[in-house]
Structure formats: C-alpha cells, structure tokens
Amino acid sequence: MDPLVVPAVVAVTGLAARVAAVLCQYLRLRWRVRQEHAHREYVEALARSLPRGSRLVEVHPDGSELRLTIPPLPNRRGGQHR
C-alpha cells in the first residue's frame, strides 16, 4: 500500500465519524424542539379551557414542576375576589 493512503483513509474515517455525530445531535435536538413545541401548544390549550381561579400543577419525571394559576375575574368594584 502507498504510505499516503493509510493516513488519508484514517483522516476521512475520522471526519465521517464526526459528521455523523454532529448529524445525530442535530436530529436529536430537532426532535426535542418539536416535542417542546407540541407540549407548549397542549399547555396553552389546557390553560384556555380552565375556568378562572383554577390551578394546574404538572410534575415531570425529572422532578421539575410547571405551576399555572388562572387568576379570578375582578369583582365589579374593581377589587379582587377573595
């Protein structure tokens, strides 16, 4: 074999592995963004359907929480309901 072929093949293989890793990361992030977008739309629709004064608590598997409170309508005198 030519002494230049082996280093060239190694370099091309390393480059191909890096390109594949970057492509996999891009696809993974793209999937995550789509999942987050769908979840946001779901929470927005849910928030619109809840009556005033409601609370929503969503606990995620990682232990984080989403807490949402729909404020009550103000009374006719301009104050808040208690």
Beta strands, then each sheet from edge to edge (+ up, - down):
strand 1: 55-59
strand 2: 65-69
sheet 1: 1+ 2-
end
